[in-house]
Amino acid sequence: MQALLDAIAAAPALPTEACRLFHGRGGRFPGCEHLALDVFPPVLLLTSFKPLDDAALAAVGAALAARFGAALNWVYQCRGEGAETRLMAGAVPEPHVVTEAGTRYLVHLLRGQNHGLFLDMAEGRRWVREQVKPGAKVLNLFAYSCAFSVVALQAGAAEVVNVDMASGALATGRTNHELNGVKTGAKFLAHDIFNSWGKLTRGGPYDLVICDPPSFQKGSFVATKDYARLARRLPALLAPGGHALLCLNAPKLGEAFLREVVAEHAPELTPVGRVANPAVFEDVSPDRSLKVLAYRL
């Protein structure tokens, strides 16, 4: 755990925007592969993929207090065996709204393992903001809390269609649009994507299709079999010259997997490049980290 404690001691002032401070999951800090420290201002979130004992938590708490002051807010979440979420000090705002690149998002740290904003996708959102042209039509598949939709509309998109099976996530998405004053042009469909191709195709073509599915979620999406089904549909959804942004966060599936799926099932698409992850998410193996690939029809 020493690398985490050292990172806390060397950290700058508490960031004012949501970000990751320490990424043990990238394998660059031996012995800390199970640890991550995020900031969702004004709250720090320590995530561990194996249980931490009271002594370890006390050491982290002392390090945080020494660096950021005794009046801090922090939450501990253990995932996997012994899963729990615990408020360790201070309080969590309700509602809890954070910013990234000036855009506001509703998050929830004390319930569930997905907090409303995936910090490793910050560069993907920046790419969308820079890519979308005024008047564009965007399809946001597996939209979750619709962060891509918000930045697309801020960039001048005329319409974004958000599709996700989880109506609760889309409700958060609606709030995110309201927080940023971009309600006009946003549509929200609580649909199973694989049962909705006809409707989605009729609503196109789209200048940009964003695909950010879970890597393995039984009943929703399993990358090893479902990415091919998804890729086959992309050419019919895209306008000529349109782009697809394909995301995959599966450590056991490398970039080659996604490229081979597209080459076989959507050969009409030309690769544009890979969107780099935020520097703090650097991984000893780029193939294990989040993969975000851009394509053009």
ABEGO torsion letter per residue (X at the ends): XAAAAAAAAABBBBBABBBBABBAAAGABBGAAABBBBBBOABBBBBBABBBBAAAAAAAAAAAAAAAEABBBBBBBBBEBGBBBBBABEBBBOBBBBBBGGBBBBBBAABEABAGBBAAAAAAAAAAAAABBBGBBBBBBGAEAGAAAAAAAAAGBABBBBBBABAAAAAAAAAAAAAAGBABGBBBBBBBAAAAAAAAAAAOBBABBBBBBBABBBGABBAAAAAAAAAAAAAAABBBGBBBBBBBBBAABBAAAAAAAAAAABAABBBAEBBBBBAAABBABAAABBBBBBBBX
